[in-house]
Amino acid sequence: LLASYSRSKAGPRYLTSVAVVAAEVVKTLVVLGVLLRENGLCNAMKILQTDVCSRNSQTLRFALPAIFYTVQNNLWYTAMSNLDSVTAAVTSQFKVPSTAVFSVLILNKKLNRAHWLALIALVIGLIVMQTETNEVET
């Protein structure tokens, strides 16, 4: 809501890419802080080395979805500047199904029947919300 409000105010606008990078930096710092708090400095460094930097790490497999997520976040700010709030919110909710599909296709994740049914229900709900919004406007 704060991001939507800030994009609708008159006056100079900030670069959306800076907002996205700043959000990712904050999330990274929080994760590192939790890692340090739970494991201490020495163990945290070992965990980062083995789980992120080692040759057997899965980090590179997560790079492509992360890039798509960053692009999607930049597009979200553009949408907030150019669309009404309901349309932007509905569009934003497509992150969940797109993330699920990419995790299946790229990361070879397996989703069970309940997950697929939940994703289908979400997409149907999004379509219904968008359809109702369009009917109210006409």
N, C-alpha and C positions, 0 to 999 in steps of 0.2 A: 504494500500500500504506500509506503514511504517513497519507494522508487517511482511509482505511478504518479504520485503527487508532485514529486520533484521534477518530473518530465513535463507536467502540464502547466507549471508556473511560467509566467512571462519573464523575460530577461535572458541573460547569457546561460547557455546550457553547457553542462560538463560533457566530456567525451565518454561515450558509453563503454568503450574498451577499457578506460581507466577504472570505471565502476566494476566491471567484470573482473579485472585483474585484482583490484583491491579486495573484492569479496573472496576470491580464491586464496589470496595471501592470508587473509584473516582465518579462513578455514584451515589452511596449512599450519599456521601458528597455533591454533587451538589443538589440532591433532598432535603436533609435536609437544605441546605443553602437557597434554594428557599422557602421552607416551613417557615423557620425562618423569611426571609425577608418579605414575604407576610402576616404573621400572628403574628409575635412577639414571644418571648420566651414562655410566659405563654400559649397562645393559641396553639402554636405548640406542646407543651407538652400534652395539652388536646387532640389534634387531634391524636397524636401518641398513647396515652393511649386508646382512644375510637375506633380508626380505625385499630390499629395494635395489641394491647395487650389485648383487652377485650375478654371476653368469646364468644361473638357473632360475633367476627371478622371473616373475610373470609381469613385471612392470611394463615392458614394451607392448604386451598384448592389450594393456589398458590405455595405451596412448591414443589410438584412433577414436574410441568412444569419448575420451576426454576432450579431444579436439572438436568433435561434433558437439559436445556439451557446451564448450566455450563459444562456438559459433551460434548455437541456439540461444545462449544467454545474451549475446550481442544483438541477435534478432529480436529478443524479447524487449529490450530497451527501445529498439526502433518501433516495434509494434505498439508499445505504450505511448509513444509520441504521435502515432498516426491512426490508431484504432480506438473505438470506444472501449471502456473498461471490461464489459462483459465478453466481447469478442476476443480481447487480448487475454483474458483469464481462461477462456475455453481453449484457445490456441496453446496457452502455456501448459495446460493439462495433457497435451499430446506428448510431453516429455516422457511420461510413464510408459505408454505403449511403445514409443520409438526406442527408448532405452532397453526395454524387454526384447524387442525384435533384434536390435543390434547385439545384445548380449548372447542371444541364441545363435545368430549368424556368425559373429566375429569371435566370441569367446567360447563357443561351443557349450554354453550353459544349457541345462535341461530344465524345462518348466513342466510342472505336473498339470493335470487337468484343472485343478482348482485355480491355479495361476492363469491359465489360458481363459477360463470362464470369467475370472475377475477382469482380465484385460478386455475381453469382449464386452462385458457389462459396462466398463468404463467408457469405451469408445461409443457404445450405443447411447449412454448418458450424455456424452459430449455432443453427439449429433442431435439428440433431442433438445438439449439446451440451446444449441445454435439455431436450430429450426424454430423453436419458440421465440427466440430473440428476433429472428428475421420476420416472423409473422406479426409480432407486436409493432415493429417499425413500419410495416406496410399498411 
